[in-house]
Amino acid sequence: MARSTIKKPETPLGRTRRARRMVRVLDLGYPDAHCELDFTTPLELLVAVVLSAQTTDVRVNMVTPALFRRYRKAADYASADRAELEELIHSTGFYRNKATSLIGLGSALVERFGGEVPGTLAELVTLPGVGRKTANVVLGDAFGVPGITVDTHFGRLVRRWGWTEEEDPVKVEHAIGALIERKDWTLLSHRTIFHGRRVCHARTPACGACLLAPQCPSYGLGQVDPAKAEKLVKGEEAPHLIALAERVRAGEKLA
């Protein structure tokens, strides 16, 4: 059975090398990882990420088709009828606060950026409802600028992996940015989030069916029995992930 081979204490160089090996394994596990919010323009992505707070990407994707048909430009959000906007986004939760953010977002884009979504972190975080997490998603997926998206899944996993002990999202972002090459930041974010949703669950991680088991210092936190762990793996990638985990348990090094 695969189990962690991490020896403590670990040197900074050892942590960096292990983290980069894990990145390569994640690449094998999730070659098609991507932003799971549906969008076609930077504005659509920005709006979708704002709506995704405290709800699921699936729920947001149910709401945005009608929303994007009604509001096509930043000016449309700036001049939106609040009651109509709130009705369209009601099911995402916190709809009043989100409506306020979207109207303010549209106004700020029109007034300060000619109606276009800016392509820098410094500019994006000045917009209503936009923090570093949202800005990094937009930069990475709409503009191709590498960014680390620290959501709850990402923060939980990098701490379990022993990459950092930081809790503050900004400190986590900087700590991981120092470990991992910049070119890998955006895809690492997606692959880590995919892994958190499919295998490394908050309550009961599927440790016995995890392709990262030998390199994870938290191995054993969840279900270690392979047959039971495999039942915990979610998503359409499950057969692929389980097959890789079987290879790991057989002693094969994936990276």
Secondary structure as a PSIPRED ss2 file (coil, helix, strand):
# PSIPRED VFORMAT (PSIPRED V4.0)

   1 M C   1.000  0.000  0.000
   2 A C   1.000  0.000  0.000
   3 R C   1.000  0.000  0.000
   4 S C   1.000  0.000  0.000
   5 T C   1.000  0.000  0.000
   6 I C   1.000  0.000  0.000
   7 K C   1.000  0.000  0.000
   8 K C   1.000  0.000  0.000
   9 P C   1.000  0.000  0.000
  10 E C   1.000  0.000  0.000
  11 T C   1.000  0.000  0.000
  12 P H   0.000  1.000  0.000
  13 L H   0.000  1.000  0.000
  14 G H   0.000  1.000  0.000
  15 R H   0.000  1.000  0.000
  16 T H   0.000  1.000  0.000
  17 R H   0.000  1.000  0.000
  18 R H   0.000  1.000  0.000
  19 A H   0.000  1.000  0.000
  20 R H   0.000  1.000  0.000
  21 R H   0.000  1.000  0.000
  22 M H   0.000  1.000  0.000
  23 V H   0.000  1.000  0.000
  24 R H   0.000  1.000  0.000
  25 V H   0.000  1.000  0.000
  26 L H   0.000  1.000  0.000
  27 D H   0.000  1.000  0.000
  28 L H   0.000  1.000  0.000
  29 G H   0.000  1.000  0.000
  30 Y C   1.000  0.000  0.000
  31 P C   1.000  0.000  0.000
  32 D C   1.000  0.000  0.000
  33 A C   1.000  0.000  0.000
  34 H C   1.000  0.000  0.000
  35 C C   1.000  0.000  0.000
  36 E C   1.000  0.000  0.000
  37 L C   1.000  0.000  0.000
  38 D C   1.000  0.000  0.000
  39 F C   1.000  0.000  0.000
  40 T C   1.000  0.000  0.000
  41 T C   1.000  0.000  0.000
  42 P H   0.000  1.000  0.000
  43 L H   0.000  1.000  0.000
  44 E H   0.000  1.000  0.000
  45 L H   0.000  1.000  0.000
  46 L H   0.000  1.000  0.000
  47 V H   0.000  1.000  0.000
  48 A H   0.000  1.000  0.000
  49 V H   0.000  1.000  0.000
  50 V H   0.000  1.000  0.000
  51 L H   0.000  1.000  0.000
  52 S C   1.000  0.000  0.000
  53 A C   1.000  0.000  0.000
  54 Q C   1.000  0.000  0.000
  55 T C   1.000  0.000  0.000
  56 T C   1.000  0.000  0.000
  57 D H   0.000  1.000  0.000
  58 V H   0.000  1.000  0.000
  59 R H   0.000  1.000  0.000
  60 V H   0.000  1.000  0.000
  61 N H   0.000  1.000  0.000
  62 M H   0.000  1.000  0.000
  63 V H   0.000  1.000  0.000
  64 T H   0.000  1.000  0.000
  65 P H   0.000  1.000  0.000
  66 A H   0.000  1.000  0.000
  67 L H   0.000  1.000  0.000
  68 F H   0.000  1.000  0.000
  69 R H   0.000  1.000  0.000
  70 R H   0.000  1.000  0.000
  71 Y C   1.000  0.000  0.000
  72 R C   1.000  0.000  0.000
  73 K C   1.000  0.000  0.000
  74 A H   0.000  1.000  0.000
  75 A H   0.000  1.000  0.000
  76 D H   0.000  1.000  0.000
  77 Y H   0.000  1.000  0.000
  78 A H   0.000  1.000  0.000
  79 S C   1.000  0.000  0.000
  80 A C   1.000  0.000  0.000
  81 D C   1.000  0.000  0.000
  82 R H   0.000  1.000  0.000
  83 A H   0.000  1.000  0.000
  84 E H   0.000  1.000  0.000
  85 L H   0.000  1.000  0.000
  86 E H   0.000  1.000  0.000
  87 E H   0.000  1.000  0.000
  88 L H   0.000  1.000  0.000
  89 I H   0.000  1.000  0.000
  90 H H   0.000  1.000  0.000
  91 S H   0.000  1.000  0.000
  92 T H   0.000  1.000  0.000
  93 G C   1.000  0.000  0.000
  94 F C   1.000  0.000  0.000
  95 Y H   0.000  1.000  0.000
  96 R H   0.000  1.000  0.000
  97 N H   0.000  1.000  0.000
  98 K H   0.000  1.000  0.000
  99 A H   0.000  1.000  0.000
 100 T H   0.000  1.000  0.000
 101 S H   0.000  1.000  0.000
 102 L H   0.000  1.000  0.000
 103 I H   0.000  1.000  0.000
 104 G H   0.000  1.000  0.000
 105 L H   0.000  1.000  0.000
 106 G H   0.000  1.000  0.000
 107 S H   0.000  1.000  0.000
 108 A H   0.000  1.000  0.000
 109 L H   0.000  1.000  0.000
 110 V H   0.000  1.000  0.000
 111 E H   0.000  1.000  0.000
 112 R H   0.000  1.000  0.000
 113 F H   0.000  1.000  0.000
 114 G C   1.000  0.000  0.000
 115 G C   1.000  0.000  0.000
 116 E C   1.000  0.000  0.000
 117 V C   1.000  0.000  0.000
 118 P C   1.000  0.000  0.000
 119 G C   1.000  0.000  0.000
 120 T C   1.000  0.000  0.000
 121 L H   0.000  1.000  0.000
 122 A H   0.000  1.000  0.000
 123 E H   0.000  1.000  0.000
 124 L H   0.000  1.000  0.000
 125 V C   1.000  0.000  0.000
 126 T C   1.000  0.000  0.000
 127 L C   1.000  0.000  0.000
 128 P C   1.000  0.000  0.000
 129 G C   1.000  0.000  0.000
 130 V C   1.000  0.000  0.000
 131 G C   1.000  0.000  0.000
 132 R H   0.000  1.000  0.000
 133 K H   0.000  1.000  0.000
 134 T H   0.000  1.000  0.000
 135 A H   0.000  1.000  0.000
 136 N H   0.000  1.000  0.000
 137 V H   0.000  1.000  0.000
 138 V H   0.000  1.000  0.000
 139 L H   0.000  1.000  0.000
 140 G H   0.000  1.000  0.000
 141 D H   0.000  1.000  0.000
 142 A H   0.000  1.000  0.000
 143 F C   1.000  0.000  0.000
 144 G C   1.000  0.000  0.000
 145 V C   1.000  0.000  0.000
 146 P C   1.000  0.000  0.000
 147 G C   1.000  0.000  0.000
 148 I C   1.000  0.000  0.000
 149 T C   1.000  0.000  0.000
 150 V C   1.000  0.000  0.000
 151 D C   1.000  0.000  0.000
 152 T H   0.000  1.000  0.000
 153 H H   0.000  1.000  0.000
 154 F H   0.000  1.000  0.000
 155 G H   0.000  1.000  0.000
 156 R H   0.000  1.000  0.000
 157 L H   0.000  1.000  0.000
 158 V H   0.000  1.000  0.000
 159 R H   0.000  1.000  0.000
 160 R H   0.000  1.000  0.000
 161 W C   1.000  0.000  0.000
 162 G C   1.000  0.000  0.000
 163 W C   1.000  0.000  0.000
 164 T C   1.000  0.000  0.000
 165 E C   1.000  0.000  0.000
 166 E C   1.000  0.000  0.000
 167 E C   1.000  0.000  0.000
 168 D C   1.000  0.000  0.000
 169 P H   0.000  1.000  0.000
 170 V H   0.000  1.000  0.000
 171 K H   0.000  1.000  0.000
 172 V H   0.000  1.000  0.000
 173 E H   0.000  1.000  0.000
 174 H H   0.000  1.000  0.000
 175 A H   0.000  1.000  0.000
 176 I H   0.000  1.000  0.000
 177 G H   0.000  1.000  0.000
 178 A H   0.000  1.000  0.000
 179 L H   0.000  1.000  0.000
 180 I C   1.000  0.000  0.000
 181 E C   1.000  0.000  0.000
 182 R H   0.000  1.000  0.000
 183 K H   0.000  1.000  0.000
 184 D H   0.000  1.000  0.000
 185 W H   0.000  1.000  0.000
 186 T H   0.000  1.000  0.000
 187 L H   0.000  1.000  0.000
 188 L H   0.000  1.000  0.000
 189 S H   0.000  1.000  0.000
 190 H H   0.000  1.000  0.000
 191 R H   0.000  1.000  0.000
 192 T H   0.000  1.000  0.000
 193 I H   0.000  1.000  0.000
 194 F H   0.000  1.000  0.000
 195 H H   0.000  1.000  0.000
 196 G H   0.000  1.000  0.000
 197 R H   0.000  1.000  0.000
 198 R H   0.000  1.000  0.000
 199 V C   1.000  0.000  0.000
 200 C C   1.000  0.000  0.000
 201 H C   1.000  0.000  0.000
 202 A C   1.000  0.000  0.000
 203 R C   1.000  0.000  0.000
 204 T C   1.000  0.000  0.000
 205 P C   1.000  0.000  0.000
 206 A C   1.000  0.000  0.000
 207 C H   0.000  1.000  0.000
 208 G H   0.000  1.000  0.000
 209 A H   0.000  1.000  0.000
 210 C C   1.000  0.000  0.000
 211 L C   1.000  0.000  0.000
 212 L C   1.000  0.000  0.000
 213 A H   0.000  1.000  0.000
 214 P H   0.000  1.000  0.000
 215 Q H   0.000  1.000  0.000
 216 C C   1.000  0.000  0.000
 217 P C   1.000  0.000  0.000
 218 S C   1.000  0.000  0.000
 219 Y C   1.000  0.000  0.000
 220 G C   1.000  0.000  0.000
 221 L C   1.000  0.000  0.000
 222 G C   1.000  0.000  0.000
 223 Q C   1.000  0.000  0.000
 224 V C   1.000  0.000  0.000
 225 D C   1.000  0.000  0.000
 226 P H   0.000  1.000  0.000
 227 A H   0.000  1.000  0.000
 228 K H   0.000  1.000  0.000
 229 A H   0.000  1.000  0.000
 230 E H   0.000  1.000  0.000
 231 K C   1.000  0.000  0.000
 232 L C   1.000  0.000  0.000
 233 V C   1.000  0.000  0.000
 234 K C   1.000  0.000  0.000
 235 G C   1.000  0.000  0.000
 236 E C   1.000  0.000  0.000
 237 E C   1.000  0.000  0.000
 238 A H   0.000  1.000  0.000
 239 P H   0.000  1.000  0.000
 240 H H   0.000  1.000  0.000
 241 L H   0.000  1.000  0.000
 242 I H   0.000  1.000  0.000
 243 A H   0.000  1.000  0.000
 244 L H   0.000  1.000  0.000
 245 A H   0.000  1.000  0.000
 246 E H   0.000  1.000  0.000
 247 R H   0.000  1.000  0.000
 248 V H   0.000  1.000  0.000
 249 R H   0.000  1.000  0.000
 250 A C   1.000  0.000  0.000
 251 G C   1.000  0.000  0.000
 252 E C   1.000  0.000  0.000
 253 K C   1.000  0.000  0.000
 254 L C   1.000  0.000  0.000
 255 A C   1.000  0.000  0.000
